[in-house]
Amino acid sequence: MLVSKNLVKVVSVAVASMSLMGVGASVSQAASFTAPKLGVAETMPTDPAIKKGDKIFVTVKDTKNQKVNVLDAQGHKTSQKVSMGSTYTAKDVKKAAGKKIVKINKSQWLNTKDVVKD
């Protein structure tokens, strides 16, 4: 009985030490790995400015509410909404009520945070 307990201890210590050696080897191997050099790619601006005549695409951050509020020329919300995925041509861009807004038709404006350049 005493011999079997000693045998179990010896085996468990041996297994633990081998697993630690394996972890150390993989860490040292990962540290010596060098990533391949990649070619230079064209970088796109992170926040391209929307200008008059640009195609814009309506995006929604809230997945439950798939609509965006339409603003008036002064930057105030109206009762109208535009659905996500709609594509428009920017008729004009201006700042109103501390927000940058984009004109999508005669009397409807959208916040630039709700659209991306297409």
C-alpha positions in Angstrom: 0.0 0.0 0.0 2.8 2.4 0.9 4.7 1.5 -2.2 1.7 2.3 -4.4 1.2 5.7 -2.8 4.9 6.5 -3.4 4.6 5.3 -7.0 1.6 7.6 -7.5 3.5 10.6 -6.1 6.5 9.9 -8.3 4.4 9.5 -11.4 2.4 12.7 -10.7 5.6 14.7 -10.1 7.1 13.4 -13.3 4.0 14.3 -15.3 3.8 17.8 -13.8 7.5 18.5 -14.5 7.1 17.3 -18.1 4.1 19.5 -18.7 6.0 22.5 -17.3 8.9 21.7 -19.6 6.6 21.5 -22.6 5.0 24.9 -21.7 8.5 26.5 -21.4 9.6 25.1 -24.7 6.5 26.4 -26.5 6.9 29.9 -24.9 10.5 30.1 -26.0 9.6 28.9 -29.5 6.9 31.5 -29.7 9.3 34.2 -28.5 11.8 33.4 -31.3 9.2 33.3 -34.0 9.4 36.3 -36.4 6.4 37.4 -38.4 6.7 37.6 -42.2 7.1 41.0 -43.7 3.9 42.2 -45.4 3.7 44.5 -48.3 2.8 48.1 -48.0 -1.0 48.6 -48.4 -2.9 51.7 -49.2 -4.3 53.1 -46.0 -7.8 54.5 -45.9 -8.6 57.4 -43.7 -10.3 56.3 -40.5 -12.9 59.1 -40.6 -13.3 60.3 -44.2 -15.1 63.7 -44.4 -18.4 63.5 -46.2 -18.7 66.1 -48.9 -21.5 67.3 -51.2 -22.2 64.7 -53.9 -20.8 61.8 -51.9 -22.8 58.6 -51.7 -23.7 57.9 -48.0 -25.0 54.7 -46.4 -27.1 54.7 -43.2 -25.8 52.6 -40.4 -27.3 51.8 -37.0 -25.4 51.0 -33.8 -28.5 49.7 -32.0 -29.5 46.4 -33.5 -33.0 46.4 -31.9 -34.0 49.8 -33.4 -33.2 49.6 -37.1 -34.2 53.2 -37.8 -32.4 56.6 -37.6 -34.0 59.9 -36.6 -34.3 62.5 -39.4 -33.3 66.0 -38.4 -34.5 69.4 -39.7 -32.2 72.1 -41.0 -31.6 73.4 -37.5 -30.4 70.0 -36.2 -33.6 69.2 -34.2 -35.3 65.7 -34.4 -38.4 65.3 -36.4 -41.0 62.5 -36.3 -39.6 61.0 -39.5 -37.2 58.1 -39.5 -34.9 56.5 -42.1 -34.2 52.7 -42.1 -30.8 51.2 -41.9 -29.1 50.3 -45.2 -30.6 53.2 -47.1 -28.3 54.8 -49.6 -28.4 58.6 -50.4 -26.3 61.2 -52.2 -25.2 64.0 -49.8 -26.9 67.2 -51.1 -25.1 69.5 -48.5 -23.1 69.2 -45.2 -23.2 71.8 -42.4 -23.0 72.2 -38.7 -26.1 72.9 -36.7 -26.8 72.7 -33.0 -23.3 71.5 -32.3 -23.8 68.5 -34.7 -22.4 67.9 -38.2 -25.4 67.1 -40.4 -25.9 65.9 -44.0 -28.8 66.9 -46.2 -30.4 63.9 -48.0 -33.3 65.6 -49.7 -35.3 68.9 -49.7 -36.1 69.0 -46.0 -34.4 65.9 -44.4 -31.0 65.9 -42.7 -29.1 63.1 -41.0 -26.4 63.2 -38.3 -23.0 62.3 -39.7 -22.6 59.8 -36.8 -25.5 57.8 -38.4 -24.0 57.6 -41.9 -20.8 56.3 -43.5 -19.3 57.2 -46.9 -20.2 54.5 -49.4 
